[in-house]
Amino acid sequence: MYQPLHCVALRTIKYNDKLPAKIKLCGDFDSEVHWHKEIELIYIGKGKLTVFKNGDEYSLNKGDIFLFNSGEIHQLTSENKEDIEILT
């Protein structure tokens, strides 16, 4: 199965099978360029994340929320390779 996410020391917290959300706790976070059939909403609980989408670059910090529409090509990477918490 294709895994676009590279997350060192990944620990995923999943509440239950009916809630399509996960919390990723990472010491380092990088993804390949990818897209999804469904929308994707991410929330930054800790750290900083750079988002590349449609040729634009966005810097996200703790407390920021970002939405990807269906089919939007994007890439995510952590800044400074610090610990990061992401709710997806």
N, C-alpha and C positions, 0 to 999 in steps of 0.2 A: 504494500500500500504506500502511496506517495505521502511523504512527510515533509511539507514545505518549511517546517519550523525546526530550528536548531536552538536548543535551550540547554545550556550546561546546568547540571544539578537540578533538572526539572522535577518539580513535585506538582502534580495536578490534583486539585481538590474539586470533586464533583459532588454536588449536593444529592441529586437523585437522577434516575434515568428519564424522568419527565421534564426536567429543567435543562434546556440546552445551553448551559453555561458552565465554564470552567475557570478556575483561578490558576494561573501559571506562576510559580515562584522560580525565578531564574537568577543565576549568577552572571549570565551572559545570554544575549538573545539576538538571534539573526534568523531571517527567513529568506528563502529564495523568492524570486518574482513569481507570483501566483494569483489566482482568482477563485471565486466560489460561485456556485449557482445561487446560493442564498445570500442575504445581506449579512454583514458582519459588523458588530458593534464592539469596540474595545474601550475599556476604562483603565487608566493608569493609577494603580494604588500606591506605587512606590517607584522612584527612579525616573529616568528620562528615556524617551523612545523617539527615533526618527522614522517618519513614514514617507515613503515615496509612492506617489499616486498620480497617474496621468501626466508625468513629466514635472510635477511639482514636488517640493520637499516641505514637510511640516515637522516641527519640533513639539513633542508632547511632553508634559510634565505631570507630576502627581496631581490627581484630581481632574485631568483632562479626559474627555470622551471624544471618540472619533468613529464615524460611520462610513462603511464601504457599501456601495450599492451592489446589487447582483451583477456579476461579470466585470467589475472594475479590477484592472490589473494593478497590483500593489506589492510593496516589499516593506518589511519592518526590520529595524536594527536598533539595538540599545546603544546609547551614547556613553562613552567612557568605560564601557564594559563593567558597569557597576550592578549591584543587585537590583532587580526589578520585579514588580508584581503586576500582573496583567489579568484583568477579568475579560474573558471573551465569551 
